[in-house]
Amino acid sequence: MKSGGFITVEGIEGAGKSTAIARIRQWLKGKGHDVVVTREPGGTPLGEEIRSLLLAHRQGGMAPETEALLMFAARAEHLRTLIEPALATGQWVVCDRFSDASSAYQGAGRQLGMDQIKVLAQWTHPGLEPDLTLWLDVPVELGLRRANGRSRPDRFESEKAVFFEAVRQGYAQLTAEAPQRIRRIDASADLATVTAGIEAVLERHFND
Ligand code: TMP
């Protein structure tokens, strides 16, 4: 029955996801599709509450397992109440991060193991994978430089470069494992080049 599509956008901080998502939305609208843009963690009232718990600084930090499970708690709510119903009615869902972020950040960054995270993904959304994932890849130093100077850094943004290097390696590994689904975009280029790259991927992927 599904006629819509599910696109996710990934990358470390400062990769330019917001601009990319705006362009993807515009491209889909141009094709006459109904588009829902959403984000993780969050996207639902309960999910946004969980997001606040995850991003807030707290004395003693948070156990990596707690962090992973809260990501998936927010994701389950998001899937059941927003993503799955939208896809079932033929809408297109564009999501700022999804389970690949958990593999990269909790699996690789927090060293829980990407295979362990995939078990949670398999349990939370059996049979559902994004149709296309754009990985906006930037060198860590450039990403952090771009992200700095936004608002006060949250709990993740306060991590050191070595954490984001591991996250970036995680994304590289995921891309190597699923080259048909995950497309790497060199997001260190200028805006026009990045936008052209995104459009080329969309055209190739959905206009065969
Ligand atoms: P955002 O900055 O893209 O809004 O995402 C908030 C933070 O949450 C970001 O630093 C990445 C992190 N995150 C994870 O660690 N695991 C996840 O599964 C998701 C969805 C986000």
Residues whose N, C-alpha, C, O or C-beta is under 5 A from the ligand:
A	BS01	TMP	E40 P41 M71 R97 F98 A101 S102 Y105 F156
